[in-house]
């Protein structure tokens, strides 16, 4: 009786009341499922040829049977009140109009996840009842639509039903799920055909797209349905109702990601692979799409082309796909050769940007095979980049420095940014570093690096730094001979920009230190050839970075310093380096570690100090670290004794509230604890004793342990979900070997 009351209360039209009831159902239903697994393990285990165990005598009613009626009513409740999933962007506004969703509601998304999990458990407890209720409601919706005679019928009822259908993907046996989906998709497609009114069609279209996007395994196994669904998506791409085209393109991308191989092989009763058919009608298919939707569409087709294993066919498909943007590109270049002023036209700038972004989308999904298209546009693309650099410089020279922030310059810089993004994406996907180093890198030196060095600070693109960081990370030692030129072009001019204050040029800060990090990790030999002034400039810039008040910049600086110390410790120049910078770095790290503002970086502070104390025992350091001119070469028996005294004096001066024995014990522990975890715990105990930290919330000092606990909890939660089919949506599952065989 109490459960009946709670079910009835769950229907009350009050969000808070429903959320409270839902929290209870989300605890109750998994508990019933667990007891059902214990009571009847044979229901949830695989078939066996061994002799069956004796059937035990009938016992008292099991919980699954006892609550059977309640569970059935609960399925009805979940279906009727299912929250909107994230993928659905076609919604009904407060005036009853169908519009495109402009902002995600996180509360609704959290509610959907809870309801979805509850419904998956309910489906496992009785999938026949779940299927029966859903199909009956779908039949009633079809009947209601037929009787509406053009008027508005219950959009919300169809929405919640389809959201519920999509939410249980993977929770039925495959044969039952296939039968269920055939009925659902067929009925929804029929409903879309017979329904009149743009709003009605938009609602049904969004529901079709959501449902098919949740069942990629079914689509892979049923080519006719897959082809029908994709062709229906192409129809929806011509529907200008708000949100429908976006959702059609997003669903197409999701399907291509899971079923890409199906589109490039010749299917039974087909004259040609679907990809060829698609490319033939390409212009007509994308005719009504907006530029950002075309980019999504091209990314999807790039996935298809990447699934073609024969290089000749793959290149042919790529050329056919890129014919429309290449045609626009060549047309603009021809006009620009005749009249360079046309490059200043806003419509031309927008067209160039769209063409280049289309290339970025295809390169992202296709990867290495994109090289055929990249070779076609590479030289012209660098020329366009150079021309826009010259135009921007001329505009600023004529109109003054403030023109660097004008709208027209921002538009032209947007083209340069897309060029850099395309180069960076191509470099990331490139599988032949030697070819990249010999064929493409030399051509990019002056157009990109030279332009960065010559430009005014406000006109420099942080993406140029990111491109070179990516190139060095990818090519490693293969680009070492170019690093001095990179350093010369970007180092001092960027430092002048970012060290004026802690606020200006935030993107340049991050990308600059990412570039420096890539040089330290992969081209360390270049640093050894720098003169002392250049090396000091690098060290000072790193110190400036980890002093920074912005957390991501400080973290980047600390990671960079740790890797730099590791590299120098193993090199033949360890003695010279540490004689010059050891005391400065030790003092600077202690300064930020004992500053409460920098608590989030404690783990990295501890790691760097651990390195600094560990190197004292290494044979690489063969000279004294103290000032020999002032104290003489025999002032201390060893570097360890000197650093111990120096650190004790430093901490005693910095923390006058601590007793001498506390400081001495702290320093002794730093030298005695060779294992990092013990060393870090010792440092944390010391900080908590200090006056600066004593009365503060020091949770951030334990952030690493908290993160480990959260990671362990996350892994346990993922394991729990993977153990129960359906709790992880099919669209989010990594392809299994069985899926790969189905594709083949």
C-alpha positions in Angstrom: 0.0 0.0 0.0 2.8 2.4 0.9 4.4 1.7 -2.5 1.1 2.4 -4.3 0.9 5.8 -2.4 4.5 6.6 -3.4 3.8 5.8 -7.1 0.7 8.1 -7.0 2.8 10.8 -5.3 5.4 10.5 -8.1 2.8 11.7 -10.6 2.3 15.0 -8.7 3.2 17.9 -11.0 5.9 19.2 -8.8 9.6 18.9 -9.7 11.0 18.7 -6.2 8.5 16.1 -5.1 9.2 14.0 -8.2 13.0 14.3 -7.7 12.6 13.1 -4.1 10.5 10.1 -5.2 13.0 9.4 -8.0 15.9 9.2 -5.6 14.0 6.5 -3.7 13.1 4.5 -6.8 16.7 4.7 -8.0 17.7 2.9 -4.8 14.8 0.5 -4.6 14.8 -0.9 -8.2 18.6 -1.8 -8.3 18.1 -3.5 -4.9 15.2 -5.6 -6.2 17.4 -6.4 -9.3 20.3 -7.5 -7.1 18.0 -9.8 -5.0 16.6 -11.2 -8.2 20.1 -12.1 -9.4 20.8 -13.8 -6.1 17.4 -15.6 -6.1 17.6 -16.8 -9.7 21.2 -16.7 -11.0 20.2 -19.0 -13.9 18.2 -16.2 -15.4 21.4 -14.1 -15.7 24.0 -16.7 -16.6 24.9 -18.3 -19.9 23.6 -21.6 -21.2 25.5 -24.7 -20.1 25.4 -28.3 -21.3 26.1 -29.7 -17.8 23.4 -31.5 -15.9 20.9 -29.2 -14.3 20.9 -28.9 -10.5 17.8 -30.2 -8.6 15.0 -27.7 -8.5 14.5 -26.5 -4.9 11.1 -26.7 -3.4 8.9 -23.5 -3.8 9.7 -20.9 -1.2 8.0 -17.7 -0.1 7.3 -15.1 -2.9 10.5 -13.5 -4.2 10.7 -9.7 -4.2 10.6 -9.5 -8.0 7.2 -11.3 -7.9 6.0 -9.6 -4.7 6.5 -6.1 -6.3 5.6 -7.1 -9.8 2.6 -4.8 -10.0 4.5 -1.9 -8.5 7.4 -2.4 -10.9 5.0 -2.4 -13.9 3.4 0.9 -12.7 6.9 2.3 -12.2 7.8 1.5 -15.8 4.7 3.4 -16.9 5.8 6.3 -14.6 9.3 6.4 -16.1 8.0 6.3 -19.7 5.4 9.0 -19.0 7.8 11.4 -17.2 11.2 10.6 -18.9 13.5 13.7 -18.8 15.0 15.1 -22.0 18.4 13.7 -23.0 21.3 15.9 -24.0 21.2 14.9 -27.7 17.6 16.3 -28.2 17.8 20.0 -29.2 14.3 20.4 -30.6 12.0 21.5 -27.8 8.7 23.1 -27.0 8.9 26.6 -25.5 6.6 28.2 -22.9 4.3 29.5 -25.7 3.8 26.0 -27.1 6.1 26.6 -30.1 8.7 24.1 -31.3 12.1 25.8 -31.2 15.8 25.0 -31.0 17.2 24.7 -27.5 19.6 27.5 -26.7 20.9 26.4 -23.3 21.4 23.0 -21.6 19.6 22.5 -18.3 22.0 20.5 -16.1 19.2 19.6 -13.6 17.2 18.0 -16.4 20.3 16.1 -17.7 21.1 14.8 -14.2 17.4 13.7 -13.9 17.6 11.9 -17.2 20.6 9.9 -16.2 18.9 8.8 -13.0 15.7 7.9 -14.8 17.6 6.1 -17.5 19.5 4.0 -15.0 16.2 3.1 -13.2 14.4 2.2 -16.4 17.3 -0.1 -17.5 17.0 -2.0 -14.3 13.2 -2.2 -14.7 13.8 -3.5 -18.2 16.1 -6.2 -17.0 13.5 -7.3 -14.4 10.8 -7.7 -17.0 11.7 -6.8 -20.6 8.4 -8.2 -22.0 6.4 -5.8 -19.9 8.7 -2.9 -20.8 8.4 -3.7 -24.5 4.7 -4.2 -24.3 4.0 -0.9 -22.6 6.2 1.1 -25.0 4.7 -0.4 -28.2 1.2 0.1 -26.8 1.9 3.7 -26.1 3.4 4.1 -29.6 0.3 2.6 -31.2 -1.9 5.0 -29.2 0.2 7.9 -30.3 -0.1 6.9 -33.9 -3.9 6.6 -33.5 -4.1 10.0 -31.8 -2.1 11.6 -34.5 -4.3 10.1 -37.2 -7.4 11.5 -35.4 -5.9 15.0 -34.8 -6.8 16.0 -38.4 -4.0 18.5 -38.7 -4.3 19.9 -35.2 -1.8 19.6 -32.3 -1.6 16.3 -30.6 0.4 15.3 -27.5 4.0 16.2 -28.4 5.1 15.6 -24.8 3.7 12.1 -24.7 5.6 11.1 -27.9 8.8 12.8 -26.7 8.9 11.0 -23.3 8.1 7.7 -25.0 10.9 8.0 -27.5 13.4 9.3 -24.9 12.5 6.2 -22.9 12.9 3.9 -25.9 16.3 5.4 -26.6 17.4 5.1 -23.0 17.1 1.3 -22.8 19.5 0.5 -25.7 21.4 -2.6 -25.0 19.2 -3.8 -22.1 17.3 -6.5 -24.1 18.4 -9.7 -25.7 19.6 -8.9 -29.2 16.8 -10.8 -31.0 14.2 -9.1 -28.9 15.8 -5.7 -29.3 15.9 -6.1 -33.1 12.3 -7.1 -33.3 11.3 -4.2 -31.0 13.3 -1.6 -32.9 12.0 -2.7 -36.3 8.5 -2.0 -35.0 9.5 1.3 -33.4 11.4 2.8 -36.4 8.8 1.6 -38.9 6.0 3.2 -36.9 7.9 6.4 -36.4 8.8 6.7 -40.1 5.1 6.0 -41.0 4.0 8.6 -38.4 6.3 11.2 -40.0 4.9 10.5 -43.5 1.2 10.9 -42.5 1.6 13.8 -40.1 0.8 17.3 -41.3 2.2 20.5 -39.9 5.8 21.7 -39.7 5.9 21.6 -35.8 4.4 18.1 -35.7 7.0 16.9 -38.3 9.8 18.6 -36.4 8.8 16.8 -33.2 8.6 13.4 -34.9 11.9 14.0 -36.8 13.8 14.8 -33.5 12.5 11.6 -31.9 13.4 9.5 -34.9 16.9 10.9 -34.9 17.3 10.4 -31.1 16.1 6.8 -31.2 18.3 5.7 -34.2 21.3 7.4 -32.7 21.1 5.2 -29.6 21.1 1.9 -31.4 24.2 1.7 -33.6 24.5 -2.0 -33.2 21.1 -2.6 -34.7 21.9 -0.3 -37.6 25.2 -2.1 -38.3 23.4 -5.4 -38.4 20.5 -4.2 -40.7 21.7 -2.5 -43.8 18.3 -1.7 -45.2 17.3 0.1 -42.1 20.6 1.9 -41.9 20.2 3.2 -45.5 16.6 4.2 -44.9 17.5 6.1 -41.7 20.4 7.9 -43.4 18.3 8.9 -46.3 15.7 10.2 -43.9 18.4 12.2 -42.2 19.2 13.7 -45.6 15.6 14.7 -45.9 15.7 16.3 -42.5 18.7 18.3 -43.6 16.4 20.2 -46.0 13.9 21.0 -43.2 14.6 24.6 -42.1 12.6 24.2 -38.8 14.9 25.4 -35.9 17.1 22.6 -34.6 16.1 19.9 -37.0 19.1 20.4 -39.4 21.5 20.6 -36.5 20.2 17.4 -35.0 20.2 15.6 -38.3 23.9 16.5 -38.9 24.8 15.5 -35.3 23.0 12.2 -35.6 24.6 11.5 -39.0 28.0 12.1 -37.4 27.2 9.7 -34.6 26.0 7.0 -37.0 29.1 7.4 -39.3 31.3 7.1 -36.2 29.8 3.7 -35.4 28.9 2.3 -38.8 31.5 3.9 -41.1 32.6 0.6 -42.8 29.0 -0.2 -43.9 29.0 2.8 -46.3 32.1 1.9 -48.3 31.5 -1.8 -49.0 29.1 -3.0 -51.7 26.0 -4.2 -50.0 23.7 -6.9 -51.3 21.3 -5.7 -54.0 23.1 -2.4 -54.4 24.8 -1.2 -57.6 27.5 0.8 -55.8 28.8 1.5 -52.3 26.6 4.0 -50.5 29.5 6.5 -50.3 29.6 6.8 -54.1 25.9 7.4 -54.2 26.2 10.0 -51.5 29.0 11.9 -53.3 27.0 11.9 -56.5 24.2 13.8 -54.8 26.5 15.8 -52.5 25.7 19.3 -53.7 22.0 18.7 -53.5 22.2 17.1 -50.0 24.1 20.0 -48.4 22.3 22.8 -50.3 20.2 24.0 -47.4 22.7 23.5 -44.6 24.4 26.4 -42.8 28.3 26.5 -42.8 28.7 24.9 -39.3 26.3 22.1 -40.3 28.3 21.5 -43.6 31.4 21.2 -41.5 29.8 18.5 -39.3 28.5 16.8 -42.5 32.0 16.8 -44.1 33.5 15.4 -40.8 31.0 12.5 -41.0 31.8 11.7 -44.6 35.5 11.9 -43.7 34.9 9.0 -41.3 33.3 7.0 -44.1 36.2 7.6 -46.5 38.7 6.7 -43.8 37.0 3.2 -43.6 38.0 2.5 -47.2 41.1 0.3 -47.1 42.0 0.7 -50.8 44.1 3.8 -51.3 43.1 4.5 -54.8 39.4 4.5 -54.0 40.0 6.5 -50.9 41.7 9.3 -52.8 39.0 9.2 -55.4 36.3 9.6 -52.8 38.2 12.4 -51.1 38.6 14.3 -54.4 34.9 14.0 -55.1 34.1 15.2 -51.6 36.4 18.2 -51.8 35.3 19.3 -55.3 32.8 21.9 -54.1 35.1 23.6 -51.6 38.0 23.3 -53.9 36.0 25.0 -56.7 35.1 27.9 -54.4 38.8 28.1 -53.3 40.1 28.3 -56.9 37.5 30.8 -57.9 38.5 33.1 -55.0 42.2 32.7 -55.7 41.6 33.6 -59.4 39.7 36.8 -58.4 42.5 37.7 -55.9 45.2 37.4 -58.5 43.3 39.8 -60.7 42.4 42.1 -57.9 44.1 41.6 -54.5 41.7 44.1 -52.9 38.9 41.5 -53.1 40.6 39.8 -50.1 39.4 42.6 -47.9 35.7 42.0 -48.7 33.9 40.5 -45.7 31.9 38.0 -47.9 35.2 36.7 -49.4 36.8 36.5 -46.0 33.8 34.4 -44.8 34.0 32.1 -47.8 37.7 31.5 -47.4 37.2 30.8 -43.7 34.4 28.3 -44.4 36.4 26.5 -47.1 39.4 26.1 -44.7 37.2 25.0 -41.8 35.7 22.4 -44.1 39.2 21.1 -44.7 39.9 21.1 -41.0 36.7 19.0 -40.4 37.7 16.4 -43.0 41.3 16.3 -41.8 40.1 15.7 -38.2 38.1 12.6 -39.1 40.1 11.2 -42.1 43.6 11.5 -40.7 46.8 10.7 -42.7 44.9 10.0 -46.1 44.0 13.8 -46.1 47.5 14.4 -47.4 46.2 14.2 -51.0 44.0 17.2 -50.4 46.5 19.0 -48.2 49.0 18.9 -51.0 46.5 20.6 -53.3 45.9 23.6 -51.1 49.1 23.9 -49.0 51.1 26.3 -51.1 48.1 28.6 -51.9 47.0 28.5 -48.3 50.4 29.8 -47.1 50.3 32.5 -49.8 46.8 33.6 -48.5 48.2 33.6 -45.0 51.1 35.8 -46.1 48.8 38.2 -48.0 46.5 38.6 -45.0 49.5 39.2 -42.8 50.6 42.0 -45.2 47.1 43.5 -45.4 46.8 43.5 -41.6 50.2 45.2 -41.2 49.3 47.8 -43.8 45.9 48.5 -42.1 47.7 49.0 -38.7 50.5 51.1 -40.2 47.9 53.4 -41.9 45.3 53.6 -39.1 47.4 53.2 -36.0 47.9 50.5 -33.4 44.3 50.6 -32.2 43.3 49.1 -35.7 44.7 45.8 -34.5 41.6 45.4 -32.4 39.2 46.6 -35.2 36.5 44.4 -36.6 38.0 44.2 -40.1 41.4 43.0 -38.7 39.7 40.4 -36.5 37.9 39.0 -39.6 41.2 38.7 -41.5 42.9 37.2 -38.5 40.2 34.6 -38.3 41.4 33.3 -41.7 44.9 33.1 -40.4 43.7 31.2 -37.3 41.9 28.6 -39.4 45.0 28.1 -41.5 47.1 27.5 -38.4 44.4 25.1 -37.0 44.5 23.1 -40.3 48.3 22.8 -40.2 48.2 21.8 -36.6 45.5 19.2 -37.2 47.3 17.8 -40.2 50.5 17.5 -38.2 48.8 15.7 -35.4 47.3 13.2 -37.9 50.5 12.8 -40.0 52.0 9.3 -39.8 55.3 10.1 -41.6 57.3 12.6 -39.5 60.2 12.6 -42.0 58.0 13.7 -44.8 56.5 16.4 -42.6 60.0 17.7 -41.7 61.4 17.7 -45.2 58.4 18.8 -47.3 56.2 21.1 -45.1 58.2 22.6 -42.2 60.7 24.5 -44.3 57.9 26.2 -46.3 56.2 27.3 -43.1 59.2 29.1 -41.5 58.9 32.6 -42.9 55.1 32.8 -43.5 54.3 31.8 -40.0 57.4 32.5 -37.8 58.5 35.6 -39.7 55.0 37.0 -39.6 54.8 36.4 -35.9 58.1 38.2 -35.2 57.2 41.2 -37.4 53.7 41.7 -36.2 52.5 44.1 -33.5 51.8 42.4 -30.2 48.0 42.8 -30.6 48.2 41.2 -34.1 50.2 38.1 -33.1 48.3 34.8 -33.1 48.8 32.4 -30.1 47.9 29.6 -32.5 51.3 30.1 -34.2 53.0 29.1 -31.0 50.6 26.1 -30.7 51.5 25.0 -34.2 55.2 24.9 -33.5 54.7 23.1 -30.2 52.7 20.4 -32.1 55.3 20.1 -34.8 58.1 19.7 -32.3 56.1 17.2 -30.2 55.4 15.2 -33.4 58.7 15.3 -35.2 60.9 15.4 -32.0 64.6 15.4 -33.0 63.7 15.6 -36.7 63.1 19.3 -36.4 66.0 20.1 -34.0 67.9 22.2 -36.6 64.9 24.5 -36.9 64.5 25.1 -33.2 67.0 28.0 -32.9 65.1 29.9 -35.6 61.8 29.2 -33.8 63.4 30.5 -30.5 64.8 33.6 -32.2 61.4 34.4 -33.8 59.1 33.9 -30.8 61.0 33.9 -27.5 61.9 37.5 -26.7 58.9 39.1 -28.4 56.5 36.9 -26.6 58.1 37.3 -23.2 57.8 41.1 -23.7 54.1 40.6 -24.3 53.3 38.3 -21.4 55.5 39.7 -18.6 54.0 43.2 -18.6 51.4 42.0 -16.1 49.5 38.8 -15.2 46.4 39.6 -17.2 47.2 40.4 -20.8 47.5 37.8 -23.6 46.4 34.7 -21.5 46.4 32.4 -24.6 49.9 33.4 -25.6 51.1 32.6 -22.1 49.8 29.1 -22.2 51.0 28.4 -25.7 54.4 29.9 -25.2 55.2 27.7 -22.2 53.7 24.7 -24.1 56.2 25.4 -26.9 59.1 25.8 -24.4 58.0 22.5 -22.8 58.1 20.7 -26.2 61.6 22.0 -26.8 62.9 20.9 -23.4 61.4 17.4 -23.9 62.3 16.7 -27.5 65.1 19.1 -28.5 67.0 19.5 -25.3 70.3 19.4 -27.1 69.5 22.8 -28.6 69.3 24.4 -25.1 72.9 23.2 -24.5 74.1 25.3 -27.4 72.5 28.5 -26.1 74.7 31.2 -24.5 74.4 32.0 -20.8 72.2 35.0 -21.4 69.7 33.0 -23.4 69.6 30.2 -20.9 69.1 32.7 -18.0 66.2 34.2 -20.0 64.6 30.7 -20.2 65.0 30.1 -16.4 63.7 33.5 -15.5 60.6 32.9 -17.8 60.0 29.6 -16.1 60.2 31.2 -12.6 57.8 33.9 -13.8 55.4 31.2 -15.0 55.2 29.2 -11.7 54.9 32.4 -9.7 51.8 33.2 -11.9 48.5 33.7 -10.1 46.6 31.8 -12.9 46.6 28.2 -12.0 47.1 26.6 -15.4 50.1 28.9 -16.2 51.7 28.1 -12.8 51.1 24.4 -13.4 52.6 24.5 -16.8 55.7 26.3 -15.5 56.2 23.7 -12.7 55.9 20.8 -15.1 58.3 22.5 -17.4 60.8 23.1 -14.6 60.6 19.5 -13.4 61.4 18.1 -16.9 64.2 20.7 -17.4 65.8 19.6 -14.1 65.5 15.9 -15.0 67.2 16.6 -18.4 70.0 18.6 -17.0 70.6 16.1 -14.2 71.4 13.5 -16.8 73.6 15.7 -18.9 77.3 16.4 -18.8 76.5 20.1 -18.0 74.8 19.3 -14.7 77.6 20.9 -12.7 77.6 24.2 -14.5 73.8 24.4 -14.5 73.3 23.7 -10.8 76.2 25.9 -9.8 74.4 28.8 -11.6 70.8 28.1 -10.8 70.5 25.7 -7.8 70.1 28.2 -5.0 67.8 30.5 -7.0 65.4 27.6 -7.9 65.5 26.2 -4.4 64.6 29.6 -3.0 61.9 30.3 -5.6 60.2 26.9 -5.1 60.2 27.3 -1.3 58.7 30.8 -1.8 55.7 29.6 -3.9 55.2 26.4 -1.8 54.9 28.5 1.4 52.5 30.9 -0.3 48.9 29.9 0.5 47.8 31.2 -2.9 49.8 28.5 -4.6 48.5 25.5 -2.5 47.0 23.7 -5.6 50.6 23.2 -6.9 51.8 21.5 -3.8 52.4 18.1 -5.4 54.6 19.6 -8.1 56.4 21.8 -5.6 57.2 18.6 -3.6 58.3 16.8 -6.7 60.7 19.6 -7.7 62.2 19.8 -4.2 62.6 16.1 -4.2 64.7 16.3 -7.4 66.7 19.2 -6.0 67.6 17.3 -2.9 68.2 14.0 -4.8 70.7 15.4 -7.2 73.0 16.2 -4.4 73.9 12.5 -4.2 74.4 12.1 -7.9 77.9 11.8 -9.3 77.1 14.3 -12.2 77.5 17.3 -9.9 81.3 17.5 -9.5 81.8 21.0 -8.1 80.7 23.0 -5.1 77.4 24.8 -5.1 78.4 27.5 -2.7 80.2 30.7 -3.7 83.9 29.5 -3.9 85.2 33.1 -4.4 83.7 34.2 -1.1 84.0 31.1 1.1 86.8 29.1 -0.5 86.7 25.6 -2.1 86.9 23.7 1.2 84.3 25.7 3.2 82.0 22.6 3.4 82.8 18.9 3.2 80.0 18.3 0.7 77.2 20.0 -1.2 74.7 18.2 1.1 76.1 19.8 4.2 76.0 23.2 2.5 72.4 22.9 1.2 71.3 21.6 4.6 72.7 24.8 6.3 71.4 27.0 3.5 67.9 25.6 3.7 67.8 25.7 7.5 68.8 29.5 7.5 66.2 30.1 4.7 63.3 28.5 6.6 64.3 30.0 9.9 64.3 33.5 8.4 61.0 32.9 6.5 59.2 31.4 9.5 60.3 33.2 12.7 57.3 31.7 14.6 58.9 28.2 14.4 61.4 27.0 16.9 64.9 26.2 15.8 64.4 22.4 16.6 61.3 22.4 14.3 63.2 23.8 11.4 66.2 21.5 12.0 63.9 18.5 12.1 62.1 19.6 8.9 65.3 20.0 7.0 66.7 16.7 8.3 63.5 14.9 7.1 63.9 16.4 3.6 67.3 14.8 3.4 66.4 11.5 5.1 63.2 10.7 3.1 64.4 9.4 -0.2 61.0 7.9 -1.2 58.8 10.6 -2.8 55.5 9.8 -0.9 57.2 10.0 2.4 59.1 13.2 1.4 55.8 14.8 0.3 54.0 13.8 3.5 56.9 15.3 5.5 56.7 18.6 3.6 52.9 18.7 4.2 53.3 18.1 7.9 55.8 21.0 8.0 53.5 23.4 6.2 50.6 22.7 8.5 52.8 23.8 11.4 53.6 27.2 9.9 51.6 30.3 10.8 50.5 30.9 7.2 48.8 27.5 6.9 47.9 26.8 10.5 44.5 28.6 10.5 43.6 27.9 6.8 41.6 25.3 5.0 44.4 23.0 3.7 42.3 20.6 1.7 44.3 21.5 -1.5 47.4 20.1 0.1 45.6 16.7 0.0 44.3 17.2 -3.5 46.3 14.3 -4.9 44.9 11.8 -2.4 41.4 13.1 -3.1 41.9 12.8 -6.8 43.0 9.2 -6.4 40.0 8.3 -4.3 37.7 10.0 -6.9 39.5 8.1 -9.7 39.1 4.8 -7.9 35.4 5.5 -7.3 34.9 6.4 -11.0 36.6 3.1 -12.1 34.4 1.1 -9.7 31.3 2.9 -11.0 32.3 2.2 -14.6 32.9 -1.4 -13.8 29.4 -1.6 -12.1 27.8 -0.2 -15.2 29.7 -2.3 -17.7 28.6 -5.4 -15.7 24.9 -4.7 -16.4 24.0 -4.5 -20.2 22.4 -1.1 -21.1 23.7 1.0 -18.2 26.4 2.3 -20.6 24.7 3.5 -23.8 25.6 1.6 -27.0 26.8 4.9 -28.6 29.3 5.3 -25.8 30.7 1.8 -25.8 34.1 1.1 -27.4 33.8 -1.2 -30.4 34.1 -4.8 -29.5 35.7 -7.5 -31.6 32.3 -8.8 -32.4 31.2 -5.3 -33.7 34.4 -5.2 -35.8 33.5 -8.5 -37.4 30.0 -7.4 -38.0 31.4 -4.3 -39.8 33.7 -6.5 -41.9 
